[in-house]
Structures are given as C-alpha cells and as structure tokens.
C-alpha cells in the first residue's frame, strides 16, 4: 500500500472552515495533516471505547454486584460520617 492516498471527501462548510482555520493558524502544515490529526483522535476514542467495553464485560463476569446503599453504609460505619 502506498504511503499516502488521494481521497475526495465532502465536508460541511463549517467543518471545512475549521480545518482551514487550523492550517491558517499554523497548527498543521496542510489540510492532509489536519485531517490525519482528526483521524488519530478518532482512533484514540475508538480504543478508549474498546477498553471500556472490556472493563464492563470483566465487571459483569465478576459476579453479582452489591447495592450501592449497602456499600455506602459500610463505608460510613467504617470511616464515620
């Protein structure tokens, strides 16, 4: 696969303006780099969702939970308040 690929996309005027502004402000050297940064954030969010799903599944598999009020009561007894 080549190091880069030309892709044509349609953006809302607002999104295009935000990307162009980021380039004009010097945050990115060009639109390709700005879009790459957005995709990297998207990848990070997807990884966070995957991690959270794994944690939720592990919690569900760990057995039945305990009602929060029981936990808080036990903590109040132990630590006062």
Secondary structure, DSSP 8 states (H G I E B T S, - for coil): --S---------HHHHHHHHHHHHTTSSSSHHHHHHHHHHHHHHHHHHHHHHHHHHHHHHHT-----HHHHHHHHHHHH--
